[in-house]
Amino acid sequence: MAKQHQRYGSDTSDALMGFLDGASRFLFWGGILATAGGLAFLIYTYLVFAGGTSASVPQALANVDLFMKILLAGLVALGVSTSFLFWGEEVLAPLQLIGAAALFFAPFYLPLMAGTTSNRVSTAALGTIQLGGTVFGMIAILCTAGDVASRIRVRMREGARADQLKYGKGVKEEKDIQNVFMGKCWQLPFCRKFVREKCPIYHARRTCWKERVGCMCEEEVIRNAMEGKIIPKDAVAAANYIPRNTRLSADQKAERCRHCVIYNEHQKHKYKLSMPLIFVGVGIAYFVGREPLKAWLGTTITNANRMVGNLTYRENASLSDTIGLTVFKELLLFCLMLVIAAYLMKMVEFLFFKAKI
């Protein structure tokens, strides 16, 4: 009965964590879209009215109030979701604080960058952005305080014990651990030295995930190491000693690799290598396709002008050659690049951590 109750509690906890994880991911992407949309329209409104316009002030103030609600909802969703999804990551709190500071100090640097004058609507738009920075900053401060408190508690509980450990005479710390970036299996942290010295994969200078046999999965490799079987140092000769398991199919061997701690460490290296490549690639695409994409966005906005006149404040005016529209297109293009980068990251995560190719 006790075991059944424990298993039921474990299943309930897993289900709850799965629900919270899914909800947090939904809030994360929804928060990004709401924050980007609300912020883009607020900056656009500020630039249009600070530059002088004949648009309706009451309508503009009503739009600022609407964008304030969208921005605040997005920032709260973004703050809560990132705190849950990335809790414990060292960069979480600094990134949140940087984002909050960028919003909070918008009334100071946006007028300098745009070279515009203030009025009732532009002041309201900047004040709304600053309010969003204040709200997001409060979430960031709470997250920072919680993270610091958690680290202090762990340090007090585990660090103190570590300091009290007594080592026997002559005992030395194991320094054989390797972690070569994008290295072979025998250059990664979980490769054990006593097995490696008798491993034909190591002497043949190959990798276990390509041969589909290794020290974490193949019984013969481990048994030979424990028996002290001599493996030739020559790479060609050592390759003849690599075990060939005929009892398992190729798919079964591949599935065995997917559960191997060494292969998963290799997947982490591939993921770390892919991240900067994604950002570099998106950056190159941004600069190469910037003008064609801006032209396409301009055409799209022009065609939709009649539908979104209350948002653009240009119902009776041309949409060309305005600083507001130019900045608006830049923001939309930047948001598009962020979305592309985000989906590329999700694709890489799926390939390396789910499909494990």
N, C-alpha and C positions, 0 to 999 in steps of 0.2 A: 504493500500500500504506500509506504514511504517512497519507494522507488518510482511508482507510478505518479505520485504527486510531484516529485522532483522533475520527472520527465515532462509532465504537463506544464510545470512552471517554466522549464527551459524552452518548450515550444512556444508558450505564450510570449516569453521575452524575445525570442527570435522573430516572431510575427510582429511584435510591437516595434522592434528595431527596424525591420524591413519597411513597415508602414512609415515610420519617421524618416527613414532614409529617402523613400520615394517622395514624401511630402516636401522634404527639404530641397530635393532636386527640382521639383516643380516650382517652389518658391524662389529658388536660385535663378532659374531662367526667366520666370515671370518678373522677378525683381530687376534683372538686367534690362529687360525690354521696357518696363515701366519707368525705371530710372533714366535710361537713355532717351526715351521719348519725351518725358516730362522736362528733362534738362535741356534737350535740343530746342523745344518750343519756347521755353523760358528765355534762353539765350537769344533766340530769334526775335522774340517779342521785344526784349531789351534793345537789341540793335536797331530794329525798325523804328521804335518810338524815340530812342535817343538820337537817331539820325534825322528825325523830323518826318511827320506823316500826317495826313488828314483823316486817318482811320478813326473810328468811334472809340473814344476813351472808355465809356462804360462797358462796351463789348470786350475791349482789351482787358480791363480789370476783371471781368467775369471769367475770361480765359485764363488769366493768371491764377485766379482762385481754383479753377479746375485743374490746371497743371500742378498747382501746389499739392492737391490731394493725390494726384497720380505719382508725383515725385516722392512724397513722404511715404506712400504705401510701398513704392518700389524700394526705397532705401531701407525701410523696416524689414521687408521680406528678404532683401539682400543681406542685411546685417545678421538676421536670425539664421538664415540658411547657411551662410558661410561659417558662422560660429559653430554650427552643428557638424557640417560636412568636413571642415578643416581644423577641428579642435585639436590642439596639440602641435600643430605646425608652427614653427618659429616665425614664419613670415606673415601669419594671419593678422595679428594685431598691428604690426607696422603698416601693412597695406591698408587696413581699415582706417588707421589714423591719417595716413597720407591722403586717402580719398576724402575723408572728412575735412581735412585742412584745405584741400583744393576747392571744395564747395564753400567752406566758411569764408575764405579770403577772396572769393570771386568778386565782391564789390570793390576790392582794392586793385586787382590787376586787370579785370575786364575793361573798365573805362580807359586804362592806360593803353591797352592793346588796340581798342577800337577807336580811340580818340573822339568819343562822343560826349554830348552834354546830357545832364540828368533832367528828368521830369517825373511826373506822378507815376506813369505806367512803368517806365524803366526802373525807377526806384523800387516799385513794388516787385518787379521781376527779380531784381538783384536781392532784395530782402527775402524773397521766397527761396532762392538758391542758398542763401546763408542760413536760413532756418533748416533746410535739408541737411546742411553740413553740421549744424548743431545737433540734430537728432541722430545722425549717423555717428557723430563723434561720441555721443553718450553711449551708444551701443558698443563702439570700439573701446571706450574706456572700461566699460563693464567687462568686456571680453578680455582685455589686457589684465585687469585686476584678478579675474578668475583664473587666467592662465598662470600668472605669477604666484597666486596662492596655491594652485595645484602643484607647481614645480617646487615651491618651498616645502609643502607637506611631504612630497616624495623624497626630497633631499633630507629632510629631518628624519624620515622613517628609514630610508635605505642607505643614505650617505653615512649616517652615524654608525650603522652596523658595519659598513664597508671599512670605515676607519678603524674599527676595533678588531679586524681580522688579524690573526697571528699566523705567520708563515713559518714552516719548518726550516731548519738550517739547510742551505744549499738549494732550496727550491727557487726556481726562476720563472718569470713570466714567459709563456709561450709566445714567441715572436715570429712564428713561421706563417702566420695568416697572411694571405695575399689578397689583393683586390685590384687587379689590373683592369682598367676600363676597357670594355669590349674584349677582354681576354678569353683565352680558351678555358675549358672546364677546370683544368688543374692550376689555373691562375686566379681562381675565384675563392672567396672566403671559406666555403664549406667543404673544400677538398682537403681530406685528412692526410697528413704527411706520411704516416706509416703505410697507408694504402697507395698513395701516389708513387712512392719509391718502388713498388712492385706492380704498378699499373701499366699494362701494355699501351693504353691510350696515351699516357704521358710520354713514354719513351718513343712512341711513334709520332709524337707531336700532332696528334689529331684531337678531335673533340667528341665527347661521349654522345652528344645529341645528334651528331651526324652518323655515328656508328650504331646508335640505338642500344648501346650497352654501356654501363658505367658502374662506378663504385657505390652508387646509391640504390641501384636496382638489380644488378646482376650478381647472383650468388657466387658464380665461379670467380669473378674478379676479387670479391672479398675473401673467399676461401683461399685462393692462391696467395693473397697478401698475408693472411694469417699463417699459412704454411711456409712462407718465406721463399716462394718459388722464384727462381732467378729469371729475370727478363733481360734480353739483350739490350744494350744501350743503342745499338744501331737502329735508326728509324724504320728502315725497310724490314729488317729482321723482326723487330718488335711488333710490327703490324700483323705478322703471322700468328702471334699469340693472342690477338684480340678474340674473345669468345664469340661464337656465332650461335645465337639461340634460335633453334628451328621449331621450338614448341609454340612460339607466339607469332601472331601475324604482324604485318607492318603497322596496322592500325593500333593493335594492342601495345606494341613497342612505343609508338608515338604517344599514346595515352599515358604510358608509364613515364615518358619524359615530361609531360605536362604537369605531373605531380611531383617532379623532382625539385628539391630545394636549390640545387646548383643551376638547373636550367631556368628556374624562376628568377634567380639572381641575374642570369644572363639577360632575361627579358627586361628586367629593371634597367640594365645598362642600355639596351636598345631604346627603351622609352626615354631615358635621359638624353640620349643622342638625338632622338626625333624632335624633342621639344624646341630646342633652338632652331632646328632646321625648319620647323613649321613657321615660327615667327619670322625667320629670314625670308622664307618663301612668300609669306603673306605680305611682308614689307616690300619685296621686289614687285609682287603683283600690284600692290597699291601704287607704287611710283610709276610702273610701266603703263598700267591701265587707268591711271588717275584721270587724265583728260577725257578719254572716251566714256568712262563711267560717269564723270561729271556732266558730260553732254547728254548722256542718256537720262540721268536724274533730272537735269534741267527740262528735258522734253516731257518727262513724266509729270513733273510738278506743274508745268505749263498746261498740260492737258487736263489736270485735275484741279486747276485754279478755281473754276466755278463752284466745285463741290466743297473746297476747303477755304473759301474766301474769308470766313470769320477767323480762321486760324492764321492765315498769312497776311491779313490786313491789306490785301492788294486786289480787291474785287474790281476796281475800275482803273487799275494801273498796270503797266507792263511789268512782267517779272524779270526782265533782263537788266543787267547792269545795276543791281542793288547790292549793297554790302550785306544786307540781311539774308538774301537768297544765296549769295556766295558762301557765307559761313554755314548756312543751313545745309547746303549740298555737301560741304566738307564734313559736317557732323554726320550726316546720313551715310556718306561714303566710309567714314571711320567706323561707324557702328556696323556697317555691312562687313567690313574687314574683320571686326571683332567676332561677329557671328560665324564667319567662315573659319577663323582660327579656332573658335570653340568647337565647332563640329569636326574639324580636323583632329583636334585633341581627343574628342570622344572616339573617333574612328581609330586613332592610334591606340588608345586604351583598350578598345575592343580587340584589335588585332593582336596585341602583345599580351594582354592579361585575361582575355576570354578565349579567343580562338587560339592564342599562343602559337603564332606562326614564327 
